[in-house]
Amino acid sequence: MKKFRAVFGPAALISFLSACAADAPPPDAAPAADDIPEDQLFFDCITGDPAALIGQSATAAGAGHNGPVRVIPQGSVITQDYDIKRLNLITDPATGQVVRVYCG
């Protein structure tokens, strides 16, 4: 019986005390592609004017890019991994036209 208390006594105490701890906040969901603020957009991967890609089809807009291209329908959830050479094209789901451009 003493072995039982020696082994499970501390475990019961830790379990009891952890119930008193404040709950951790839930992890944030990945941001939607169109929720990234304009001042956090980077254009290091684009040699020309990024505004020139707006209104084009995603295929045409990404055709001249020498790195990876990620086409993201507007409102989609995206991963937060960062690739300085990647061109992100946010498209209108209805038309497929580019509505926003950034690198990362």
Buried (B, 14 or more C-beta within 10 A) or exposed (E): EEEEEEEEEEEEEEEEEEEEEEEEEEEEEEBBBBEBEEEEBEBEBBEEEBEEBBEBBBEEBBEEBEEEBBBBBBEBEBEEEEEEEBBBBBBBEEEEBBBBBBBB
